[in-house]
Amino acid sequence: MEDQLINKVAQSGIISIDLEEFYPAGERILFDIKDLLFQGLILKEKDFREFIKNEDWAKYKDKYVAITCSADAIVPTWAYMLLATQLEPFANKVVFGNLEVLETVLYDEILSKLNPNDYKDARVVIKGCGSLPVPIAAYVELTRILRPHAKSIMYGEPCSTVPLYKKAK
């Protein structure tokens, strides 16, 4: 009789969640206002409005855009808002902040649609160590969502996990 290989992980009833599977496809763009500042210090309204009028906003179609100013300059709030009004009809998403903030916002929206009851009394492994830029904030948010419902939460791969939470009996 041949020895059979038994996949104990598959038989364990563990639910594996890979946040990379939720990663929204599409180009990410950082729109930095610093390039529009006069002498790298101030935003001149007339010049800024001229830029807004002449920019080809269609080039942002179906892209995810983070608006920021990396220069140490005073940029009025309305400038970010004005950019958002131009980007919104084209971009998939527009946020204020850097690319990590953008990813965090995208994942917050995605994770808010999860039904935590699907994980009631489940043993859950949240996979890590991937190749896509999944923000740490997404792992924290998923853990927060699952904790009241799951029987246990682990991090890693089903064959080698780090225990994070186990519901008291």
DOTI-582090 format. One line per field, with one value per atom (N, C-alpha, C): x, z, y; residue in three letters; residue number from 1. Coordinates in nm, 4 decimals, decimal comma. Each point is the difference from the previous one (the first is absolute). Layout:
% residues N
u [X;...]
w [Z;...]
v [Y;...]
rest [Ala;...]
nr [NUM;...]
***
This chain:
% residues 169
u [0,0840;-0,0840;0,0884;-0,0332;0,0779;-0,0360;0,1018;-0,0265;-0,0645;-0,1111;-0,0682;0,0437;0,0175;0,0256;-0,1330;-0,0070;-0,1230;0,0254;-0,0845;0,0110;-0,0759;0,0724;-0,0635;-0,0476;0,0675;-0,0437;-0,1386;-0,0210;-0,1299;-0,1094;0,0357;-0,0983;-0,0269;0,0795;-0,0087;-0,1186;-0,0607;-0,1109;0,0444;0,1263;0,0533;-0,0389;-0,0472;-0,0305;0,1207;0,0515;0,1158;-0,0459;0,0439;-0,0324;0,1301;0,0052;0,1161;-0,0412;0,0469;-0,0391;0,0427;0,1003;0,0398;-0,1111;-0,0865;-0,1111;-0,1016;0,0009;-0,0912;0,0619;0,1269;0,0733;-0,0641;-0,0475;-0,0627;0,1039;-0,0212;0,0925;-0,0145;0,1080;-0,0021;0,1231;0,0352;0,1201;-0,0245;0,1018;-0,0026;0,0865;-0,0502;0,0726;0,0052;0,1186;0,0174;0,0036;-0,1009;-0,0081;0,0550;0,1211;0,0697;-0,0110;-0,0658;-0,0204;0,1316;0,1036;0,1276;0,0487;-0,0312;0,0436;-0,0746;-0,1074;-0,0805;0,0233;0,0896;0,0271;0,0920;-0,0246;0,0854;0,1243;0,1168;0,1285;0,0016;-0,0823;-0,0035;-0,0561;-0,0638;-0,0439;-0,1491;-0,0587;-0,1398;-0,0791;-0,1265;-0,0895;-0,0651;0,0226;-0,0624;-0,1318;-0,1082;-0,1326;-0,0182;0,0422;-0,0191;0,0715;0,1259;0,0773;-0,0610;-0,0437;-0,0590;-0,1285;-0,0826;-0,1255;0,0277;0,1046;0,0395;0,0422;0,0773;0,0382;-0,1243;-0,0921;-0,1238;-0,0750;-0,0079;-0,0734;0,0652;0,1316;0,0714;0,0424;-0,0091;0,0449;-0,0931;0,0561;-0,0789;-0,0382;-0,1140;-0,0432;-0,0366;-0,0277;-0,0357;0,1145;0,1220;0,1124;-0,0040;-0,0892;-0,0158;-0,1152;-0,0554;-0,1130;0,0378;-0,0865;0,0127;0,1265;0,0541;0,1188;-0,0388;0,0851;-0,0172;0,0994;-0,0501;0,0840;0,0051;0,1228;0,0232;0,0522;-0,0634;0,0403;0,0789;0,1154;0,0823;0,0822;0,0711;0,1022;0,1199;0,1062;0,1182;0,0928;-0,0283;0,0817;-0,0512;0,0890;-0,0386;-0,0558;-0,1255;-0,0650;-0,1425;-0,0522;-0,1393;-0,0860;-0,0810;-0,0908;-0,1412;-0,0809;-0,1365;-0,0823;-0,0884;-0,0851;-0,0767;-0,0456;-0,0800;0,0770;0,1332;0,0794;-0,0145;0,0052;-0,0187;-0,1421;-0,0941;-0,1397;-0,0229;0,0634;-0,0136;0,0585;0,1126;0,0571;-0,0963;-0,0594;-0,0943;-0,1189;-0,0472;-0,1146;0,0357;0,1260;0,0435;0,0306;0,0537;0,0392;-0,1186;-0,0962;-0,1109;-0,0733;-0,0285;-0,0724;0,0799;0,1303;0,0853;0,0600;0,0514;0,0732;-0,0949;0,0502;-0,0773;-0,0172;0,1044;-0,0016;0,0982;-0,0362;0,0877;0,0033;0,1210;0,0146;0,1060;-0,0032;0,1055;0,1003;0,1257;0,1045;0,0957;0,0845;0,0986;-0,0579;0,0836;-0,0489;-0,0404;0,0629;-0,0400;-0,1397;-0,0275;-0,1349;-0,1010;0,0356;-0,0884;-0,0320;0,1034;-0,0224;-0,0853;0,0236;-0,0772;-0,1472;-0,0277;-0,1388;-0,0660;0,0715;-0,0558;-0,0346;0,0912;-0,0261;-0,1089;-0,0078;-0,1085;-0,1348;-0,0113;-0,1257;-0,0313;0,1000;-0,0189;-0,0380;0,0742;-0,0240;-0,1322;-0,0484;-0,1292;-0,1147;0,0247;-0,1032;0,0013;0,1008;0,0050;-0,1135;-0,0560;-0,1007;0,0714;0,0204;0,0746;-0,0685;-0,1298;-0,0708;0,0427;0,0589;0,0531;0,1159;0,0537;0,1161;-0,0355;-0,1285;-0,0451;0,0557;0,0698;0,0622;0,0957;0,0543;0,0950;0,1427;0,0843;0,1443;0,0540;0,0566;0,0386;0,1508;0,0579;0,1401;0,0012;0,0619;0,0183;0,1391;0,0023;0,1285;0,0805;0,1303;0,0883;0,1105;0,0974;0,1212;-0,0309;-0,0717;-0,0325;0,0855;-0,0410;0,0777;-0,0682;-0,1244;-0,0720;0,0066;-0,0128;0,0130;-0,1261;-0,0298;-0,1131;0,0463;-0,0690;0,0456;-0,0237;0,0869;-0,0153;-0,1369;-0,0474;-0,1309;-0,1103;0,0122;-0,1013;0,0008;0,1184;0,0092;-0,0613;0,0261;-0,0565;-0,1513;-0,0507;-0,1440;-0,0691;0,0575;-0,0588;-0,0041;0,1060;0,0034;-0,1087;-0,0149;-0,1038;-0,1394;-0,0243;-0,1307;-0,0269;0,1017;-0,0192;-0,0051;0,0731;0,0170;-0,1304;-0,1054;-0,1228;-0,0715;0,0381;-0,0739;0,0791;0,1274;0,0809;0,0307;0,0197;0,0426;0,1480;0,0771;0,1412;0,0478;0,1033;0,0605;0,1502;0,0550;0,1433;0,0535;0,1306;0,0658;0,1064;0,0120;0,1048;-0,0585;0,0529;-0,0488;-0,0637;-0,1024;-0,0664;0,0947;0,1137;0,0934;0,0959;0,0056;0,0922;-0,0576;-0,0722;-0,0717;0,0480;-0,0278;0,0211;-0,1383;-0,0264;-0,1337;-0,0156;-0,1160;-0,0276;-0,1130;-0,1006;-0,1191;-0,0664;-0,0479;-0,0778;-0,1128;-0,1237;-0,1186;0,0004;-0,0318;-0,0079;-0,1164;0,0209;-0,1070;-0,1033]
w [0,0000;0,0000;0,0000;-0,0901;-0,0093;0,1139;0,0461;0,0980;-0,0732;0,0517;-0,0603;0,0702;-0,0809;0,0571;0,0403;0,1221;0,0505;0,0237;-0,0588;0,0176;0,1267;0,1093;0,1281;0,0063;-0,0730;-0,0034;-0,0625;-0,1101;-0,0677;0,0879;0,0827;0,0860;0,1289;0,0284;0,1282;0,0108;-0,1123;0,0027;0,0164;-0,0198;0,0116;-0,1247;0,0225;-0,1108;-0,0181;-0,1206;-0,0304;-0,0756;0,0475;-0,0664;-0,0498;-0,1295;-0,0614;-0,0457;0,0709;-0,0325;-0,1400;-0,0560;-0,1377;-0,0992;0,0337;-0,0893;-0,0112;0,0982;-0,0011;-0,0670;-0,0347;-0,0534;-0,1290;-0,0017;-0,1214;-0,1084;-0,1156;-0,1116;-0,0494;-0,0433;-0,0555;0,0427;-0,0823;0,0262;0,1146;0,0850;0,1086;-0,0407;0,0273;-0,0345;0,1217;0,0244;0,1033;-0,0699;0,0262;-0,0569;0,1041;-0,0244;0,0956;-0,0433;0,0816;-0,0297;0,0003;0,0594;0,0098;-0,1361;-0,1024;-0,1346;-0,0539;0,0663;-0,0441;0,0855;0,0972;0,0900;-0,0646;0,0307;-0,0447;0,0884;-0,0628;0,0691;0,1103;-0,0183;0,0953;0,1363;0,0103;0,1307;0,0136;-0,1043;0,0126;-0,1247;0,0204;-0,1104;-0,0441;-0,1238;-0,0554;-0,0644;0,0501;-0,0448;-0,1510;-0,0557;-0,1447;-0,0809;0,0331;-0,0712;0,0210;0,1204;0,0323;-0,0792;-0,0058;-0,0759;-0,1503;-0,0468;-0,1408;-0,0257;0,0915;-0,0110;-0,0022;0,0917;0,0095;-0,1334;-0,0572;-0,1258;-0,1170;-0,0037;-0,1156;0,0130;0,1177;0,0208;-0,0707;-0,0536;-0,0615;0,1089;0,0609;0,1129;-0,0429;-0,1261;-0,0501;0,0169;0,0132;0,0178;0,1358;0,0866;0,1311;0,0007;-0,1173;-0,0104;0,0551;0,0887;0,0595;0,0850;0,0493;0,0846;0,1433;0,0922;0,1415;0,0314;0,0513;0,0150;0,1463;0,0479;0,1314;-0,0231;0,0621;-0,0129;0,1243;-0,0212;0,1132;-0,0378;0,0983;-0,0255;0,0851;-0,0649;0,0728;0,0397;-0,0497;0,0370;0,1314;0,0717;0,1226;-0,0392;-0,0412;-0,0499;0,0526;0,0012;0,0405;-0,1252;-0,0026;-0,1125;0,0552;-0,0533;0,0517;-0,0268;0,0903;-0,0104;-0,1315;-0,0451;-0,1225;-0,1206;0,0027;-0,1138;-0,0147;0,1117;-0,0036;-0,0451;0,0491;-0,0359;-0,1490;-0,0519;-0,1423;-0,0855;0,0415;-0,0719;0,0014;0,1148;0,0117;-0,0942;-0,0169;-0,0901;-0,1438;-0,0371;-0,1363;-0,0193;0,1027;-0,0094;0,0141;0,0810;0,0352;-0,1207;-0,1046;-0,1124;-0,0740;0,0184;-0,0761;0,0854;0,1145;0,0840;0,0684;0,0256;0,0775;0,1433;0,0529;0,1386;0,0127;0,0794;0,0304;0,1512;0,0564;0,1444;0,0255;0,1192;0,0438;0,0794;-0,0383;0,0720;-0,0976;0,0545;-0,0836;-0,0526;-0,0666;-0,0598;0,1058;0,1161;0,1069;0,0516;0,0119;0,0389;-0,1041;-0,1265;-0,1077;0,0154;0,0191;0,0163;0,1231;0,1074;0,1230;-0,0231;-0,0683;-0,0296;-0,0880;-0,1015;-0,0881;0,0787;0,0850;0,0792;0,1038;0,0601;0,0946;-0,0684;-0,1217;-0,0743;-0,0314;-0,0428;-0,0337;0,1233;0,1077;0,1216;0,0659;-0,0210;0,0588;-0,0616;-0,1149;-0,0677;0,0411;0,0783;0,0474;0,0974;-0,0053;0,0983;0,1103;0,1163;0,1053;0,0483;-0,0207;0,0401;-0,0824;-0,1165;-0,0804;0,0717;0,1012;0,0721;0,1444;0,0279;0,1360;0,0430;0,1131;0,0598;-0,0951;-0,0931;-0,0951;0,0505;-0,0448;0,0208;-0,1256;0,0155;-0,1144;-0,0005;-0,1177;-0,0215;-0,0979;0,0418;-0,0879;-0,0604;-0,1301;-0,0680;-0,0065;0,0045;-0,0084;-0,0994;0,0000;-0,0821;-0,1482;-0,0553;-0,1413;-0,0813;-0,1231;-0,0904;-0,0307;0,0406;-0,0255;0,1236;-0,0187;0,1128;0,0875;0,0688;0,0920;0,1269;0,0388;0,1165;0,1308;0,0954;0,1317;0,0578;-0,0285;0,0494;-0,0433;-0,1168;-0,0467;0,0855;0,0406;0,0877;0,1363;0,0495;0,1295;-0,0101;-0,1069;-0,0168;-0,0149;-0,0764;-0,0152;0,1344;0,0763;0,1327;0,0896;-0,0049;0,0807;-0,0386;-0,1293;-0,0482;0,0423;-0,0098;0,0263;0,1477;0,0833;0,1397;0,0745;-0,0106;0,0741;-0,0521;-0,1154;-0,0641;-0,0101;-0,0262;-0,0253;0,1290;-0,0160;0,1117;0,0291;-0,1079;0,0157;-0,1242;0,0202;-0,1102;0,0070;-0,1160;-0,0112;-0,1182;-0,0014;-0,1091;-0,0604;-0,1314;-0,0683;-0,1059;-0,0050;-0,0915;0,0845;-0,0530;0,0808;0,0591;-0,0656;0,0513;0,1055;0,0123;0,0933;0,0388;0,1117;0,0351;0,1328;0,0158;0,1264;0,0598;0,1173;0,0610;0,0462;-0,0283;0,0389;0,1011;-0,0170;0,0855;0,0082;0,1174;0,0187;0,0964;-0,0460;0,0802;0,1249;0,1127;0,1262;-0,0067;0,0612;-0,0005;0,1064]
v [-0,1185;0,1185;0,1247;0,0921;0,1234;0,0940;0,0741;0,1051;0,1171;0,0458;0,1140;0,1274;0,1031;0,1317;0,0601;0,0445;0,0597;0,1487;0,0824;0,1434;0,0389;0,0055;0,0309;0,1444;0,0881;0,1401;0,0091;-0,0713;0,0027;-0,0597;-0,0965;-0,0650;0,0783;0,0995;0,0697;0,0945;0,0361;0,0941;0,1444;0,0250;0,1351;0,0798;0,1211;0,0907;0,0912;0,0034;0,0832;0,1240;0,1170;0,1260;0,0608;0,0237;0,0624;0,1400;0,1017;0,1370;0,0416;-0,0651;0,0319;-0,0317;-0,0951;-0,0337;0,1136;0,0910;0,1142;0,1227;-0,0094;0,1153;0,0497;0,1254;0,0514;0,0288;-0,0568;0,0213;0,1432;0,0560;0,1350;0,0772;0,0954;0,0805;0,0970;0,0142;0,0967;0,1197;0,1205;0,1219;0,0917;0,0536;0,1007;0,1360;0,0812;0,1343;0,0960;0,0496;0,0847;0,1463;0,0794;0,1415;0,0784;-0,0549;0,0743;0,0473;-0,0745;0,0381;0,1221;0,0395;0,1139;0,1243;-0,0078;0,1125;0,1026;0,1236;0,1090;0,0017;-0,0138;-0,0059;-0,1061;-0,1034;-0,1106;0,0362;0,1187;0,0483;0,0261;0,0594;0,0402;-0,0404;-0,0133;-0,0307;0,1312;0,0382;0,1199;-0,0415;0,0567;-0,0422;0,0132;0,1118;0,0218;-0,1084;-0,0280;-0,1027;-0,1390;-0,0249;-0,1307;-0,0216;0,1021;-0,0119;-0,0142;0,0605;-0,0153;-0,1451;-0,0547;-0,1417;-0,0885;0,0235;-0,0789;0,0047;0,1173;0,0196;-0,0738;-0,0040;-0,0543;-0,1467;-0,0554;-0,1387;-0,0979;-0,1074;-0,1070;-0,1001;0,0191;-0,0828;-0,1418;-0,0193;-0,1331;-0,0998;0,0485;-0,0918;-0,0712;0,0425;-0,0636;-0,1012;-0,0254;-0,0937;-0,1370;-0,0508;-0,1332;-0,0168;0,1084;-0,0073;0,0338;-0,0382;0,0323;0,1113;0,1130;0,1182;0,0453;0,0206;0,0593;0,1406;0,0980;0,1393;0,0387;0,0635;0,0416;0,1220;0,0521;0,1021;-0,0378;-0,0443;-0,0456;0,1147;0,1215;0,1152;0,0592;0,0629;0,0690;0,1362;0,0001;0,1209;0,0066;0,1192;0,0170;-0,0099;-0,1039;-0,0212;0,0105;0,0901;0,0137;-0,1260;-0,0273;-0,1192;-0,0034;0,1161;0,0033;-0,0542;0,0101;-0,0485;-0,1521;-0,0707;-0,1459;-0,0327;0,0778;-0,0222;0,0245;0,1050;0,0306;-0,1119;-0,0529;-0,1149;-0,1181;-0,0240;-0,1129;0,0169;0,1244;0,0202;-0,0332;0,0189;-0,0296;-0,1485;-0,0622;-0,1415;-0,0951;0,0367;-0,0902;-0,0582;0,0767;-0,0614;-0,1085;-0,0020;-0,0914;-0,1119;0,0358;-0,0957;-0,0975;-0,1208;-0,0976;0,0459;0,0653;0,0459;0,1145;0,1006;0,1126;0,0159;0,0058;0,0200;0,1067;0,0558;0,0896;-0,0830;0,0091;-0,0729;-0,0647;-0,0869;-0,0694;-0,1314;-0,0776;-0,1254;-0,1024;0,0028;-0,0921;0,0358;0,1285;0,0430;-0,0469;0,0132;-0,0456;-0,1486;-0,0814;-0,1447;-0,0287;0,0734;-0,0199;0,0319;0,1097;0,0373;-0,1062;-0,0464;-0,1033;-0,1257;-0,0433;-0,1208;0,0215;0,1187;0,0267;-0,0156;0,0508;-0,0131;-0,1461;-0,0727;-0,1412;-0,0810;0,0195;-0,0790;0,0359;0,1219;0,0377;-0,0801;-0,0608;-0,0794;-0,1466;-0,0399;-0,1393;-0,0249;-0,1188;-0,0383;-0,0786;0,0605;-0,0692;-0,1281;-0,0095;-0,1220;-0,1213;0,0239;-0,1104;-0,0694;0,0641;-0,0538;-0,0352;-0,0116;-0,0321;-0,1351;0,0020;-0,1195;-0,0717;0,0721;-0,0593;0,0169;-0,0904;0,0119;0,0660;0,1212;0,0811;0,0229;-0,0171;0,0364;0,1166;0,1091;0,1148;-0,0134;-0,0225;-0,0210;0,1289;-0,0160;0,1158;-0,0244;0,0868;-0,0142;-0,0147;0,0946;-0,0061;0,0954;0,0183;0,0844;0,1334;0,0160;0,1246;0,0906;0,1315;0,0923;0,0089;-0,1084;0,0002;0,0729;0,1078;0,0757;-0,0764;0,0237;-0,0620;0,0351;0,1197;0,0426;-0,0970;-0,0606;-0,0956;-0,1262;-0,0448;-0,1170;0,0308;0,1192;0,0411;0,0094;0,0604;0,0156;-0,1359;-0,0895;-0,1329;-0,0724;0,0111;-0,0621;0,0588;0,1316;0,0660;-0,0490;-0,0159;-0,0461;-0,1438;-0,0857;-0,1431;-0,0368;0,0721;-0,0392;-0,0323;0,0808;-0,0344;-0,1253;-0,0490;-0,1085;-0,1305;0,0084;-0,1193;-0,0760;-0,1297;-0,0843;0,0243;0,0124;0,0322;0,0748;0,0817;0,0743;-0,0242;-0,0344;-0,0245;0,0787;0,0186;0,0711;-0,0890;0,0031;-0,0763;-0,0903;-0,1204;-0,1029;-0,1101;-0,0693;-0,1027;-0,1051;-0,0252;-0,1003;0,0580;0,1308;0,0650;0,1353;0,0036;0,1224;0,0574;0,1282;0,0689;0,0224;-0,0587;0,0207;0,1442;0,0573;0,1379;0,0094;-0,0849;0,0088;-0,1367;-0,0315;-0,1219;0,0332;-0,0275;0,0294;-0,0870;0,0599;-0,0754;-0,0977;-0,1157;-0,1020;0,0242]
rest [Met;Met;Met;Glu;Glu;Glu;Asp;Asp;Asp;Gln;Gln;Gln;Leu;Leu;Leu;Ile;Ile;Ile;Asn;Asn;Asn;Lys;Lys;Lys;Val;Val;Val;Ala;Ala;Ala;Gln;Gln;Gln;Ser;Ser;Ser;Gly;Gly;Gly;Ile;Ile;Ile;Ile;Ile;Ile;Ser;Ser;Ser;Ile;Ile;Ile;Asp;Asp;Asp;Leu;Leu;Leu;Glu;Glu;Glu;Glu;Glu;Glu;Phe;Phe;Phe;Tyr;Tyr;Tyr;Pro;Pro;Pro;Ala;Ala;Ala;Gly;Gly;Gly;Glu;Glu;Glu;Arg;Arg;Arg;Ile;Ile;Ile;Leu;Leu;Leu;Phe;Phe;Phe;Asp;Asp;Asp;Ile;Ile;Ile;Lys;Lys;Lys;Asp;Asp;Asp;Leu;Leu;Leu;Leu;Leu;Leu;Phe;Phe;Phe;Gln;Gln;Gln;Gly;Gly;Gly;Leu;Leu;Leu;Ile;Ile;Ile;Leu;Leu;Leu;Lys;Lys;Lys;Glu;Glu;Glu;Lys;Lys;Lys;Asp;Asp;Asp;Phe;Phe;Phe;Arg;Arg;Arg;Glu;Glu;Glu;Phe;Phe;Phe;Ile;Ile;Ile;Lys;Lys;Lys;Asn;Asn;Asn;Glu;Glu;Glu;Asp;Asp;Asp;Trp;Trp;Trp;Ala;Ala;Ala;Lys;Lys;Lys;Tyr;Tyr;Tyr;Lys;Lys;Lys;Asp;Asp;Asp;Lys;Lys;Lys;Tyr;Tyr;Tyr;Val;Val;Val;Ala;Ala;Ala;Ile;Ile;Ile;Thr;Thr;Thr;Cys;Cys;Cys;Ser;Ser;Ser;Ala;Ala;Ala;Asp;Asp;Asp;Ala;Ala;Ala;Ile;Ile;Ile;Val;Val;Val;Pro;Pro;Pro;Thr;Thr;Thr;Trp;Trp;Trp;Ala;Ala;Ala;Tyr;Tyr;Tyr;Met;Met;Met;Leu;Leu;Leu;Leu;Leu;Leu;Ala;Ala;Ala;Thr;Thr;Thr;Gln;Gln;Gln;Leu;Leu;Leu;Glu;Glu;Glu;Pro;Pro;Pro;Phe;Phe;Phe;Ala;Ala;Ala;Asn;Asn;Asn;Lys;Lys;Lys;Val;Val;Val;Val;Val;Val;Phe;Phe;Phe;Gly;Gly;Gly;Asn;Asn;Asn;Leu;Leu;Leu;Glu;Glu;Glu;Val;Val;Val;Leu;Leu;Leu;Glu;Glu;Glu;Thr;Thr;Thr;Val;Val;Val;Leu;Leu;Leu;Tyr;Tyr;Tyr;Asp;Asp;Asp;Glu;Glu;Glu;Ile;Ile;Ile;Leu;Leu;Leu;Ser;Ser;Ser;Lys;Lys;Lys;Leu;Leu;Leu;Asn;Asn;Asn;Pro;Pro;Pro;Asn;Asn;Asn;Asp;Asp;Asp;Tyr;Tyr;Tyr;Lys;Lys;Lys;Asp;Asp;Asp;Ala;Ala;Ala;Arg;Arg;Arg;Val;Val;Val;Val;Val;Val;Ile;Ile;Ile;Lys;Lys;Lys;Gly;Gly;Gly;Cys;Cys;Cys;Gly;Gly;Gly;Ser;Ser;Ser;Leu;Leu;Leu;Pro;Pro;Pro;Val;Val;Val;Pro;Pro;Pro;Ile;Ile;Ile;Ala;Ala;Ala;Ala;Ala;Ala;Tyr;Tyr;Tyr;Val;Val;Val;Glu;Glu;Glu;Leu;Leu;Leu;Thr;Thr;Thr;Arg;Arg;Arg;Ile;Ile;Ile;Leu;Leu;Leu;Arg;Arg;Arg;Pro;Pro;Pro;His;His;His;Ala;Ala;Ala;Lys;Lys;Lys;Ser;Ser;Ser;Ile;Ile;Ile;Met;Met;Met;Tyr;Tyr;Tyr;Gly;Gly;Gly;Glu;Glu;Glu;Pro;Pro;Pro;Cys;Cys;Cys;Ser;Ser;Ser;Thr;Thr;Thr;Val;Val;Val;Pro;Pro;Pro;Leu;Leu;Leu;Tyr;Tyr;Tyr;Lys;Lys;Lys;Lys;Lys;Lys;Ala;Ala;Ala;Lys;Lys;Lys]
nr [1;1;1;2;2;2;3;3;3;4;4;4;5;5;5;6;6;6;7;7;7;8;8;8;9;9;9;10;10;10;11;11;11;12;12;12;13;13;13;14;14;14;15;15;15;16;16;16;17;17;17;18;18;18;19;19;19;20;20;20;21;21;21;22;22;22;23;23;23;24;24;24;25;25;25;26;26;26;27;27;27;28;28;28;29;29;29;30;30;30;31;31;31;32;32;32;33;33;33;34;34;34;35;35;35;36;36;36;37;37;37;38;38;38;39;39;39;40;40;40;41;41;41;42;42;42;43;43;43;44;44;44;45;45;45;46;46;46;47;47;47;48;48;48;49;49;49;50;50;50;51;51;51;52;52;52;53;53;53;54;54;54;55;55;55;56;56;56;57;57;57;58;58;58;59;59;59;60;60;60;61;61;61;62;62;62;63;63;63;64;64;64;65;65;65;66;66;66;67;67;67;68;68;68;69;69;69;70;70;70;71;71;71;72;72;72;73;73;73;74;74;74;75;75;75;76;76;76;77;77;77;78;78;78;79;79;79;80;80;80;81;81;81;82;82;82;83;83;83;84;84;84;85;85;85;86;86;86;87;87;87;88;88;88;89;89;89;90;90;90;91;91;91;92;92;92;93;93;93;94;94;94;95;95;95;96;96;96;97;97;97;98;98;98;99;99;99;100;100;100;101;101;101;102;102;102;103;103;103;104;104;104;105;105;105;106;106;106;107;107;107;108;108;108;109;109;109;110;110;110;111;111;111;112;112;112;113;113;113;114;114;114;115;115;115;116;116;116;117;117;117;118;118;118;119;119;119;120;120;120;121;121;121;122;122;122;123;123;123;124;124;124;125;125;125;126;126;126;127;127;127;128;128;128;129;129;129;130;130;130;131;131;131;132;132;132;133;133;133;134;134;134;135;135;135;136;136;136;137;137;137;138;138;138;139;139;139;140;140;140;141;141;141;142;142;142;143;143;143;144;144;144;145;145;145;146;146;146;147;147;147;148;148;148;149;149;149;150;150;150;151;151;151;152;152;152;153;153;153;154;154;154;155;155;155;156;156;156;157;157;157;158;158;158;159;159;159;160;160;160;161;161;161;162;162;162;163;163;163;164;164;164;165;165;165;166;166;166;167;167;167;168;168;168;169;169;169]
***
